[in-house]
């Protein structure tokens, strides 16, 4: 039976942090919240999404329109963004190994993800799924498992945020937290992921073993 490797997108594959911070700040006045300073970033990288929204003072009532606006602005810049790390060799290896099927699960949009993958020549994925919930992806994970007839013990979720570790646990699949993304290593470890990878080589060893 083949293994299914589900990758998060923002932070795990795409280096979107700097662009997201700038875009968020560009719309702070319009949506009525505080801007993110350089000093804020390390602090916020240790927090969960709800805590970040609370810290910035983003109104829950404005959240849907704010998320839509941020994704729209990211779309304008997505072709200028680059991968977080040199993950292409690993993705290519998994793509050409019949023992694996690989996909993306993200709260970003399909259009943004596909543009990024095309531009950076990372067209290795068997599926792309988007999660509509800002705070969780477990319901989408469950749909993937059902639609692709995948056994939970044959799935890894590769991610860079504590909310993704929570989603994996809720769905009963194993998480591999990577330390080159949005949340800090300490924040990830506090959430007790099944595995932790500091480099693509470490990630490969976990998946292939």
Secondary structure by P-SEA (a helix, b strand, c coil): cbbbbbbbccccccccaaaaaaaaaaaccccbbbbbcccaaaaaaaccaaaaaaaacccccaaaaaaaaaaaaaaaccccccccccaaaaaaaaaacccbbbbbbccccaaaaaaaaaaaccccccbbbbbccccccaaaaaaaaaaaccccccbbbbcccaaaaaaaaaacbbbbbbccccccaaaaaaaccccccccaaaaaaaaac
